[in-house]
């Protein structure tokens, strides 16, 4: 027999699907509480639209050609198409827009335990507000989602793209050289970083400053004084002031205990321009969520509008939180019937459904798992019965309804 299984994709069975539903509901609840409106963008986008961010690997995208010869991709990122939608639909750059989504992302992704070709992602995008208050709200939403899911070992790392960009300002470095320095800093590879910096035309002062940045991580109280000493220009000071203001706001939310700083990490997406962050939970090695500020992205679609957002990997969350939910009592009733009682059984099922009870109705000739049903009823020539704990008792239709309503006991 031919095996049509594709590596990197998987079927989601009933119990696991219930787990996904629960996680989605918890996440959507937080989105709504903070005032974010749910939206959905198309699965297909033009391949050329993603040329604006070369950091999205073309090799990890899934491409196809439409009937007009245009190259399309299955959505490899959520932020860019939402930014396109916002710019095309809402032209006023001063209008505040708050969107939420849960969707499928189509790109190759390696988690700690799985290789995937697609994954489910939730997230929020906040347009039209460039204040630290807005940055803090986004991080508060992220932490609240994790707390709502019952996670307690939560760790949020905050960085600042503009801090490192400020250090590079005025240096005669190519884009490729800056990217390599960023990569070595993020990997905290001090040996290779030192060797690479020796090849560049930079002053001893800048050399020493860059070498200190990979170790610029830890608690707010520890890192801020160290970062202040490294500021070489107003751009770096402004970036650091932003982090301070965001942290003050997070203290007002009462969430500062989850927040740490890391000025050495950079997000792999080039469109980020300011504050960035990653979220971890339950000592899991991979980040569960990530996001940041992308104030210039909207201008590529014709509207100058600041923005910030984040995405949370729901598929990865199901590896951390047991995705399989107990399916017991998912449905209200199962009616098993003899062929001679088909009409009575269907009439009862219709009545129960009209009363908003989820009711399955199956001939006794077929087998089915009973675990998902609150009550099992049987219809045979002797009439209606209810089955519990291997005991079968006669019951009237009215008594069955009272039982389902919780107004009587067996």
Secondary structure, DSSP 8 states (H G I E B T S, - for coil): ------TT-----HHHHHHHHHHHHHHHHHHHHTT-EE----SEEEGGGGGG-TTS-GGGB-EEE-TTS-EEEE---SHHHHHHHHHHH---TTS-EEEEEEEEE-B-EE-SS-EES-EEEEEEEEES--SHHHHHHHHHHHHHHHHHTT---EEEEEEEHHHHHHHHTT----HHHHHHHHHHHHTT-HHHHHHHHTTS---HHHHHHHHHHTT-EE-HHHHHHHHHHH--SHHHHHHHHHHHHHHHHHHHHT-GGGEEEETT---S-TT--SEEEEEEETT-SS-SEEEEE-TTGGGGGT----EEEEEEEHHHHHHHTT-----TTSEEEEEEE-GGGHHHHHHHHHHHHHTT--EEEEETTS----TTEEEEEEEETTEEEEEETTEEEE--HHHHHHHHHTSS--
